Amino acid sequence: KTISNHPYLNQRGITSDTLQSPRFQGSIYTDSHNNVIFPHQNSEGVCGYEIINHQFQGFCNGDTPGLWTSRSGSNDQRQVICESPLECLSYHQLHPDNNTRYLATGGTLSESQKNLLRRRLKKIHQQGGQIIIATDNDEAGDLLAQEIAENAPKNAQLFRSTPKHHQDWNAALQAQFKQQ
């Protein structure tokens, strides 16, 4: 079932406005246990699911890992790449932009994910858009950012964006809500 609001995501600072954004329609669901489901896709379609809730976080996948993606628009000028869909939603909420598409790797990149990533990055580069690497502000995030950069087209408009005082974008979002 498609999602319009969810208590777990609300607790993490994600608003119903973000969840109802056309950008994220068809990329976030709930299951019969009220878990949040983020479908990952490869070149053949849905290949696995990231599943999260208050007391559970896991991944159910098939043989070939994929990527979680938001909807793309023909006027998109940016591709933001995060480690998880939750980080993508958080980044979107902190930096709202109607011309940005989002992608989550699920952490480390397999060879098949690198192929999918290269196609996505080539597409936004051909549109004259920017690539924003928004991985976590830690050693693993640095290594993933380097790997993503190595798979970007030559001469791409490539930028790294990390939260200044937090490990990840969701922690930054939650801190902003606490201040308000």
C-alpha positions, 0 to 999 in steps of 0.5 A: 500500500502506498504511504501518505504518513507513518508514525515511525517516519514522523518520529524520525522527523519526516513529515506527511508533506514529504511523504505525499510529495509527487517526487516520492509517490510510488517509491515508499509503501507499508506492508500488513505489519505497518513496516515502511517498505522502500523497494530497490530496483535493478534493470529488470524491476523491483529486486528487493526491499528495505524494511524499517519500523520502530523495532526492525530494520532489514533488507529482503532482496533477490539475487541482484542488488539494486538501488532505491530511487525517487521519481524522476522529472524531465526538468531535474537539475540534480541527482542526490545520492545517499546511503539510505532512503531515509537519508534521501527523505531527510536531505529533501526536507532539509534542502527542498527542491522540486528539480532534484531526484534521489537515489539510495545505495543501501550502503556499499556498491556491488558491481551491478549497482555500479552499472545502474549508478553509472547509467543514472549519473550519465543521464543527469550529466547529459541533462546538464545537471549536478550530482550531489554525493550526500553520504554519511559524515564518517569513514564509511561515507567517505569511502562510498563517496569516493566510489560514487565519484569514480563511477560518475562521468568525466567532467560531471558537476560533482559535489559532496555534501555532508551535514556539518555537525551530525553523522547523517542527514536524518540526525541533522533533520531530527536536531533541527526539529528539536531546535524548533 
